[in-house]
């Protein structure tokens, strides 16, 4: 049985979020397509905000269901 591919924009957002929460620079975005790159940057911004507000480690677990795709 074939698996369906995930939504690429949701996947880019999730990867950007994970990069942002871990403190990586937005210059580390690996994507070149404008739509995917924008979603990655949106995720990165949200991840950085959560990092600054202290939602890292155990205190950030409640946010994970919102970004899984």
SVG drawing of the C-alpha trace seen along z (x, -y; Angstrom):
<svg xmlns="http://www.w3.org/2000/svg" viewBox="-3 -36 25 38">
<polyline fill="none" stroke="black" stroke-width="0.4" points="0.0,0.0 1.3,-3.4 1.7,-6.2 0.5,-9.7 3.1,-12.4 2.7,-14.9 1.7,-18.5 4.9,-20.2 4.0,-23.5 3.1,-21.9 6.4,-19.9 8.4,-23.1 6.6,-24.9 7.4,-22.1 11.1,-22.0 11.3,-25.8 9.7,-25.6 12.2,-23.0 15.1,-25.1 13.7,-28.2 13.1,-26.4 16.7,-25.1 18.1,-28.6 19.3,-28.2 19.6,-31.3 17.0,-32.0 19.8,-32.0 20.0,-28.2 16.8,-27.8 17.5,-24.9 14.5,-25.6 14.6,-27.6 11.0,-27.5 9.3,-30.7 6.1,-29.1 8.0,-26.5 10.6,-29.0 7.9,-31.4 6.3,-28.6 9.7,-27.6 10.3,-31.2 6.9,-31.4 7.6,-28.3 11.1,-29.6 9.5,-32.9 7.1,-31.0 9.8,-28.7 12.0,-31.6 9.2,-33.2 8.5,-30.1 12.2,-29.7 12.3,-33.3 9.2,-32.7 10.7,-29.6 8.7,-26.9 11.6,-24.6 12.0,-21.0 9.2,-19.7 7.5,-23.1 7.0,-23.1 5.4,-19.7 1.9,-21.1 2.8,-22.9 3.9,-19.8 0.4,-18.6 -0.1,-21.9 2.9,-21.5 2.9,-17.9 1.9,-17.0"/>
</svg>
